[in-house]
Amino acid sequence: MKSNILFMHGGGPTAVINCSLWGVISEAGHYCELEHLYAAIGGTGGFLREQLADLRDVSEDELARLCSSPGSAIGTSRDALDGEDYERLAALAEKYSIKYIVMNGGNGTMDACGKLYAVCRKRGINVIGLPKTMDNDLMVTDHTPGYGSAARYVAASVAEVAADVVSMPRHIVIIEVSGRDAGWLAASAALASINGNAGADLIYVPERPFSEDVFLEDVARLIDAKRAGVVVVSEGLRGMDGEPLVKPVRVTGRSVSYGNIAGYLSKLVADKLGYKARGEKPGLLGRASIAWQSGVDREEAILAGREAVRAVMAGESGKMVTFERVSDRPYQIKTGLVDLRKVMLYARTLPAEFINERGNYPTAEFVAYLKPLIGDPLPKFVTFRDKVLARV
């Protein structure tokens, strides 16, 4: 008997979210029992409004461009769902003869995925979670699709800014990156200098309470030594009292719009140290950049999409696809499945061994962890500053 499969995106897009979609489409095409490959246009809210597209009708030319297209080709959402909504979603799945559901997203989406599974299992509908987040904060899995590309963007961009700063060393530049509870993305700036380029001088993550006094000491030393420098901070930094360093502009449930920490800290440097400082905030650029997409991230996102379809079609339900690292040299992973209850709304933070004792830079262990995920080596820049002739 013919049945259908449904795919939904949840939360913010990444540079490889469409790669997972391509993996789902290509794998689902192998199952003759699937009549329709539905995508909810606009996430769970789109499905509630019955905004469905049959991806079997998509042209080969469009499919070929999926992996190089930013954003989400089918749209996404952060809809706040209640118990009745989950019942409606399950009823709609029955209406459209959907027997298999794949949900792609991060912490909030995996929570929704688990709740949807709870109401779908009594209806014979299988539900599988497909991991996605640039923040890399999902539990159990070694890393998540989306992180490698965002980390590559951060490392490359910091290297470029650092090259600018050392060219005319007269100010401190503070770069703010995403990371509410976990500093995985800010820490990735440590890779800016792995091939000899200038890079981040100081990196602060939310796993450690932030002391303004220690920060000013660190920056003062940097000014004395180099007259300039690049500092990278997570948007979710908290002070010694546990409160956000800068009050959020807006909080709605789990959704938080943070204030300008880079601006706050640059003003702190100017006011307390009397030195020129400026703040930079890439924001959405880091998750939208196809130019800095990691080839490793792209292939793993496709693999995760394929594995999600294989799992759900094999009768698995209430689980999420995971990556397990087999080795660093050569870099190898294998996929697995984990019960969604071990993932739902838990945040995976940087382990203590990935942060130095002073709390102002990642360790070599972190660099070894991340290096394979960003793909090809970053460009090596040229400098002639070390070729000054000796005085006669």
VEXTI-704448 format. One record per atom (N, C-alpha, C, O): x, y, z. Coordinates in steps of 0.2 Angstrom, whole numbers, plus 5000, padded with zeros to 4 digits. Atoms other than C-alpha are relative to their C-alpha. Layout:
<nodes>
XYZ;...
</nodes>
This chain:
<nodes>
500449945000;500050005000;500450065000;500950075004;499749945001;500650174995;500050045007;499550055010;500049954995;501150305009;500550054998;500850064993;499649945001;502050465011;500550025005;500450005011;499649974995;503450555020;500050075000;499950104995;500049934999;503550725027;500750035003;501050005007;499349974998;505150835029;499850075003;499550114999;500149934998;505150995040;500750035003;501149995006;499549964997;506451125045;499850045006;499250065006;500249964994;506451205062;500650045002;501250025001;499449954998;507551355069;500350034994;500150034989;499649965005;508851455060;500349964995;500549904997;499650035005;509551405044;500749995001;501050035005;499350005000;511351355041;500250004993;499849994988;499750015007;512551345026;499949944997;500049934991;500150065003;512151165024;499349975001;499249915000;500650034999;510351145029;499649974994;499349924994;500350025006;509851125011;500349934997;500149894993;499650065002;511150985009;499749945003;499649895000;500350054997;510250885022;499349984996;499149934996;500650015004;508650915012;500149964993;499749924992;499850035006;509550854996;500149925002;499949884998;499950074998;510050695006;499449965001;499349914999;500750034999;508250665011;499749984993;499449934992;500450015007;507550684993;500349954996;500049904994;499750065004;508850574985;500049935003;499949894999;500150074997;508750434998;499249984999;499149924998;500750025000;506850444998;499849974993;499349934993;500150025007;506850424979;500149924999;499849894994;499850075001;507450244982;499449955002;499449895001;500550044997;505850184990;499350014996;499050064996;500650005005;504450134978;499450015004;498950035001;500650004996;503150124992;499850085002;499350095004;500249934999;503250314994;499750044994;500150044989;500349975006;502050404983;500150075000;500350104994;499849935000;502350584989;500550015005;500649985010;499549984996;503850664996;499850085002;500050124998;500349934998;503050815006;500550045004;500950015007;499749954995;503950965013;499550055002;499150084999;500449954997;503151085025;500350074998;500950085000;499849945002;503351255018;499950055006;499450085007;500149954994;503751365033;500049965007;499749985012;499950044994;504151225046;499349985003;498849964999;500650034997;502851165059;499350044999;498850024998;500649965001;501751315057;499750004993;499150004991;500250015007;501751295038;499649934999;499149934995;500450065001;501151115040;499350015003;498849985001;500749984997;499751175052;499550034995;498950034996;500449965005;499151285038;500049964994;499749994989;500050055006;499351135026;500350034994;500150024988;499649975005;500651225016;500549954998;501149945001;499550055002;501451075007;500250004993;499850024989;499750015007;502551044992;500249934999;500549905004;499850065001;502850884984;500750004996;500750024990;499349995003;504750874981;500149954994;500649964991;499950045006;504550734968;499850044994;500150024988;500149965005;503950874957;500550054998;500550094993;499549955001;505550974958;500549984995;500649924994;499650025006;506650984943;500749985002;500950005007;499350024999;508350904942;500550065001;501050065004;499649945000;509051074939;500050045006;500550065009;500149974993;508351144955;500349965005;500649995010;499750044995;508950994965;500750015000;501150015005;499350005001;510651014958;500350075003;500950075005;499849944997;510751194965;499950005008;500050055011;500250004993;510151144983;500650015004;500650055009;499450004995;511851114991;500450074999;500850085004;499749945000;512451284985;499550065001;499750124999;500549954999;510951384990;499950025008;499949975012;500049984993;510951485007;499250005002;498849994998;500750004997;509451485019;499749944999;500049894998;500350065000;508151355019;499550004993;499150054993;500450015006;507351305002;499349995001;498850014997;500750014998;505751255011;499750045005;499250035008;500349964995;505651385024;500149965007;500149905007;499950034993;505851355043;499650055005;499350105003;500449964995;505051425059;500249995007;500649945008;499950014993;505151445078;499350005003;499350045008;500749994998;503351415081;499949975007;500249925009;500250034994;502751395099;499449965000;498949984999;500550055001;501751235099;499749985007;500149975012;500350034994;500551175113;499849934998;499849904993;500350075001;499751005116;499549994994;499649944991;500550015005;498351035104;500350014993;500149974988;499650005007;499551085090;500349934998;500349924992;499750075002;500450915091;499449954998;499649914994;500650055002;498750825090;499850024993;499649984989;500249985007;498350935075;500549984995;500349954989;499550025004;499950895067;500049924998;500049904993;500050075001;499750705069;499349994996;499449944992;500650015003;497950725063;500150014992;499849984988;499949985007;498550815047;500549944997;500449934991;499650065002;499850675045;499649944997;499749924992;500550065002;498450545044;499650034994;499549994989;500449985006;497450655032;500450004994;500149984989;499650005006;498850665020;500449934999;500949924995;499750075001;499350475022;500750005002;501149974998;499350004998;501050525030;500149955005;499949965011;499950054996;501750375038;500750025003;500949995008;499349994998;503550445040;500150085001;500050124996;499849934999;504150615047;500750015002;500949985006;499349994999;505850685047;500150085002;499950124998;500049934998;506150845057;500850025001;501249995005;499349985001;507850945054;500050065005;499750115003;500049944996;508351065068;500549995006;500849945007;499650004994;509251105084;499649985007;499249945006;500350024993;508751095103;499250015000;498949965002;500749995000;507051175101;499649954995;499149934997;500350045004;506651075086;500049925002;499549895001;500050074997;507150905094;499550005006;499349945007;500550004995;506050955108;499349994997;498949944999;500650015004;504650975096;499949934997;499449904997;500050075004;505150815087;499849955005;499449905004;500250054995;505050715103;499350005002;499049955004;500749994998;503350785108;499549984994;499049954995;500450035006;502650745090;500049935000;499549904999;499950074999;503350575092;499549975005;499249915004;500450034994;502350545108;499350004998;498949955000;500750005002;500650585099;500049964994;499449934992;500050045006;501150495083;500149935000;499849894996;499850085000;501750325089;499349965001;499349914999;500650044999;499950275094;499650004993;499149964993;500350005006;499450315076;500449964994;500249964989;499650035005;500850215068;500450044995;500550024990;499649955004;501750365062;500750005003;500850025009;499350004998;503650355063;500350074999;500250114994;499749935000;504650515068;500750005002;500949975006;499250004999;506550545066;500250075000;500050114996;499749935000;507550695071;500750004996;501149954997;499449995004;508950755060;500350075002;500150125002;499649954996;510250865069;500250064995;500450054989;499849945004;510551045063;500150065005;499650085008;499949944996;511351195072;500750024999;501249995000;499449975000;512751315069;500350005007;501050015007;499749994993;512951325088;500349945003;500749945008;499750064999;513451145089;499949975008;500349945011;500250014993;512551125106;499549945001;499249945006;500450064999;511550965103;500449955004;501049935003;499750054996;511850825116;500249944996;499949934990;499850075002;512650655112;500450004994;500949964993;499650005006;513250685094;500650045001;500750095004;499349964999;515050735092;500050074997;500350115000;500149935003;514550885081;499450004996;499149944995;500749995004;513050945071;500250034993;500650084992;500049975006;512850985053;499850085000;499450105004;500149934999;512951175051;500650035004;500850095002;499549974995;514351205064;500750004996;501050064996;499449995003;515851165053;500050064995;500650094994;500049945004;515351295040;500050065003;500450115001;500049944996;514951425053;500750015003;500950075003;499350004997;516651385061;500550034995;500950074996;499549985005;517551405045;499950074998;500450114997;500249935001;516651575042;500450045005;500750095003;499849964994;517151635059;500850005000;501150065000;499350005000;518951575058;500350044994;500850084995;499749965006;519251645040;499950085001;500350124999;500249934999;518351815044;500550035005;500750095005;499549974995;519451835060;500750014997;501050064999;499450005003;520951795050;500150074996;500650104995;500049945004;520551935038;500050065004;500350115002;500049944996;520152065051;500650005003;500950065004;499350004997;521752015060;500550034995;501050074998;499549975005;522752055044;499950074999;500450114999;500149925001;521952225043;500250035006;500650085006;499849974993;522252255062;500850015000;501050065002;499350005000;524052215061;500450044995;501050064996;499749965005;524352315046;500150075002;500550115000;500049934997;523952475055;499949995008;499350015010;500150024993;524152425074;499850065004;500350095007;500249944996;523152565083;499449995003;499150045007;500750004996;521552495090;499949925002;500249884999;500250064998;520752345098;499349994996;498950034997;500650025003;519352255088;499749945003;500049895005;500450054996;518052155097;499449974995;499050014993;500550035004;517052035087;499549955004;499749915007;500550044997;515451965093;499749954996;499449964990;500350055004;514751795087;499549975004;499449985010;500650044997;513251685091;500349955005;500849935005;499850054995;513251575106;499650025006;499950065010;500349984994;511951595120;500249975006;500450005011;499850044994;512451455132;500749974999;501049945003;499550045001;513851375123;500550044995;500350084991;499649965004;515451445115;500449974995;500949994993;499750045006;515851325101;500250044994;500750044991;499949965006;515651455088;500650065001;501050074997;499549954998;516751595097;500749965000;501249994998;499450034999;518051465101;500349984993;500949974992;499750015007;518251425082;500450054997;500850044993;499549955002;519151585080;500749985001;501150014998;499350024998;520651495087;500349974994;500949974993;499750035006;520851415070;500250054995;500550044989;499849955005;521151585061;500850004999;501050024994;499249995000;523051575065;500349934999;500949934999;499750075000;523351385062;500549994994;500949954995;499550005005;524251415046;500550064999;500850074994;499549955000;525351555051;499750074999;500150125000;500349935000;524151705049;499950035006;499950005012;500249974994;523751835062;499349975001;498949954997;500750024998;522151785072;499850035006;500050095007;500249984994;521251805087;500550005006;500849955007;499550004995;522251865102;499649985007;500049955011;500450024995;520851835115;499349974998;499050004994;500750035002;519251725115;499749995007;500049955011;500450014993;517951725129;499349974998;499049994993;500650045001;516551605130;499550005006;499850015011;500549994994;514951595141;500149945005;499849945010;499950054995;515551435149;500450025007;500349995012;499649974995;516651545160;499750065002;499550114998;500349944998;515951685171;500550064997;501150054998;499649955003;516651845163;500150065005;499750095008;499849954996;517651965174;500250064996;500750054992;499849945004;517752145167;500750025002;501150044998;499349984997;519352175178;500549954996;501049984994;499550055003;520252015171;500050024992;500550024989;500049985007;519652065153;500450064999;500850064994;499649945001;520452235155;500749995001;501150024998;499350024999;522052165162;500249964993;500849984991;499850045006;522152045147;500150054994;500650054990;500049955006;521752195134;500650045001;501050064997;499449954999;523052305143;500749974998;501150004995;499450035002;524352175141;500149994992;500750004990;499950005007;523952155123;500250074997;500650074992;499849935002;524052345120;500850015001;501150034997;499349994999;525752345128;500549964996;501049984994;499650055004;526352195118;500050024993;500550014989;500150005007;525652235101;499750074997;499750084991;500449945002;524752405101;499349994997;499050044995;500650025003;523252315094;499849935001;500249895004;500150074999;522352155094;499249994998;498850034997;500750025001;520752055090;499749965005;500149915007;500450044995;519551995103;499449974998;499050014994;500650035002;518151875100;499649985006;499949955011;500550014994;516651855112;499449974998;499149984992;500750025001;515051755113;499550055002;499650085006;500649964998;513451845113;499749995007;499450045010;500350024994;512951755128;500450005006;500349975012;499550004994;514351805140;499650035006;499150075006;500349994994;513751815158;500650035005;501150005005;499649984995;514551915172;500149965006;499949905006;499850044994;515251855189;499449985004;499449945008;500650014996;513451865196;499549964996;499049944998;500550055004;512751745182;499550044996;499250004992;500549965004;511751885174;500450024993;501050024993;499749985007;511951925155;500450075001;500250115004;499649944999;513352055153;499750064997;499850115000;500449955003;512252155142;499349985000;499149924998;500750025000;510352155145;499749984993;499850024988;500350015006;509452065131;499550054998;499150085002;500549955003;508452175119;499349975001;498850015002;500650035000;507052045119;500049935002;500549895000;500150074998;506551885127;499349974999;498950005002;500650035001;505151775121;500049935000;500349894995;499950084999;505151595128;500749995000;501150025003;499350015001;506751525122;500450044995;501050044995;499749965005;507051655109;500350065004;499950105007;499749954997;508251785115;500450054995;500850024991;499649955004;508851945106;500550045004;500350085008;499549974995;510451995114;500250074998;500250094992;499849945001;511152165116;500750004996;500949954995;499449995003;512752235108;500649995005;500850045007;499450014995;514152155119;500650034997;501050055001;499449975003;515452205106;500150075001;500650105003;500049924998;514952385108;500150015007;500550065008;499949984993;514852375126;500749995002;501050035006;499450024998;516552295128;500550054997;501050075000;499649955004;517352415115;500050075004;500550105005;500149944997;516652565125;500449995007;500750045010;499750014994;517352485141;500850014999;501150045004;499249995001;519152475134;500150084999;500650105001;499949935001;518952655128;500050045006;500450095008;500149964993;518352725145;500549985005;500850035008;499650024995;519452625156;500750004998;501250015003;499350005002;521052605146;500250064996;500850074994;499849945005;520952765135;500349984994;500750024991;499750025006;521252665120;499549994995;498949974996;500550015005;520352655103;499849934999;500249894999;500250075001;519252505101;499350014996;499050064996;500650015004;517852455090;499749935000;500049885001;500450064999;516452325090;499849984993;499650024989;500250025006;516052215075;499549945002;499649905006;500550054999;514552095074;499749974993;499349994990;500250035006;514451975059;499249985000;498949984994;500750024999;512751915065;499849944995;500149894995;500350055005;511751815051;500549984995;500449934991;499550015005;513251825039;500349935001;500549904996;499650064998;514051675048;499649944998;499949894997;500450065002;512551555045;499850004993;499549954991;500349995006;512151625028;500549994994;500449984988;499549995005;513851615019;500149934997;500349885000;499950065004;513951485005;500750004998;501149954997;499349995003;515651555000;500549965005;501049945003;499550034995;516451485016;499749935003;499949915008;500250064998;515451325017;500549955000;501049944996;499550064999;516451175023;499849944996;499249924996;500250065004;516551035011;499949945004;499449905003;500150064995;516650905026;499350015002;498949965003;500749984997;515050995033;499549984995;499049954997;500550015006;514150985016;499949925000;499349904999;500150075001;514450795014;499749975006;499349925005;500350034994;514050755032;499250025001;498949985003;500749985000;512450855031;499649954995;499049934997;500350045005;511950755015;499949935003;499449905003;500050064997;512450595024;499449995006;499149945006;500549994995;511350645039;499349994998;498949965000;500750015003;509850665028;499849934997;499349914998;500150065002;510050505020;499949955006;499449915005;500150044994;510250415037;499450015003;499149965006;500649994997;508750495043;499449964997;499049935000;500550045004;507650425029;500149925001;499649895002;499950074999;508450255030;499749975007;499449925007;500350024993;508050245049;499350005000;499049955003;500850004999;506250305048;499749954995;499249924997;500350055005;505950185033;500149935003;499749895001;499950074997;506650045043;499649995006;499749945010;500450014994;505450075057;500250035006;499950035012;499849974994;506450175069;499650075001;499350104996;500449944998;505550315078;500250035007;500449995011;499949974993;505750435093;500850015001;501050015006;499349994999;507650455089;500350054995;499950084991;499649955004;508950575082;500649974997;500949935000;499450035003;510350535070;500650045003;500550105005;499449974996;512050565078;500649984996;500649944991;499450015002;513850575073;500549975005;500550005011;499650024995;515150475082;500750004997;500849974991;499349995003;517050515079;500449935001;500449915007;499650075000;518050355075;500750025001;501149995005;499349984999;519750445073;500150074997;499750094993;499849935002;520550615070;500549994994;500450044989;499550005005;521950555059;500049924997;500349885001;500449965005;521250505046;499450025004;499149985008;500749984997;519650595051;499549954997;499449944991;500550055002;518250465051;499450015005;499650025011;500650004996;516450465058;499649944998;499749914993;500550045002;515050345059;499450035003;499450065008;500649984998;513250375061;499649955005;499849905005;500450044995;512050315075;499350035001;499150084998;500749974998;510350345083;500050015008;500349975011;500149994993;509950415100;499350015002;499050054998;500749984997;508350425110;499950075001;500350115004;500149935000;507650595108;499950035007;500150095008;500049984993;507350605127;500750025003;500750065007;499349994998;509250615129;500250074997;500850094998;499849955004;509250765117;499650075002;499850125002;500549945000;507750875120;500150055005;500150045011;499949944996;508151045126;500650005005;500750055009;499450004996;509850995134;500550044995;500550034989;499549965004;511251115129;500749975001;500949965007;499350034999;513051035126;500550064999;500550094994;499549955000;514351155131;500749984999;500849924999;499250025001;516251165129;500249975006;500149995012;499750034994;517051045140;500650045003;500950075000;499549964997;518251115153;500749994997;501150044996;499450015003;519751035144;500150044993;500750054990;500049965007;519351145128;500150075002;500250114997;499949934998;519651315138;500650005004;500749965009;499449994996;521251375145;499850025007;499350045009;500149994993;521451405164;499850075001;499450085005;500249934999;521251595162;499350014997;499050064999;500749995003;519651575152;500050054994;499550074993;500049955005;520251685138;500349974993;500450014989;499850035006;520751555124;499849935000;499949905005;500050075000;520351385118;500649965000;501249994999;499450044999;521551245121;500249964993;499849964988;499850045006;522551135108;499549944999;499449924993;500450065000;521350995112;499450024996;499149984992;500549975004;519951105105;500150014993;499849994988;499849995007;520851145089;500149944997;499949934991;499950075003;521250965086;499349974999;499249944994;500750035001;519350925088;499750044994;499450004990;500449965005;518751065076;500450004993;500050004988;499649995006;520151065063;499749964994;499649984989;500350045006;519350915052;499450034998;499250024992;500749985002;517650995052;500050064996;499450074992;500149945004;518051155043;500249994993;500250034989;499850025006;518651065028;500750024997;501250015001;499349985003;520051125016;500350055004;500050095008;499649954996;521451225024;499850074998;499650094992;500249935002;521051415025;500650034996;501250004997;499549975004;522051525014;500650035004;500550055010;499449974997;523851575019;500150074997;500250074991;499949935002;524151765018;500750015000;501149985003;499349975001;525751855013;500150065004;499750105004;499849944997;526651975024;500750024999;501149974999;499349985001;528252075021;500350045006;500850065006;499849964994;528252155039;500649975003;501050005007;499450034997;529652025044;500650014996;501149984998;499450005005;530852075030;500350075001;500750094996;499749934999;531352245037;500849995000;501049955004;499350015001;533252265033;500350035007;500150075010;499649984994;534452275048;500350074999;500550094993;499749935001;535052455051;500849995000;501149955003;499350005001;536852485045;500450045006;501050045006;
</nodes>
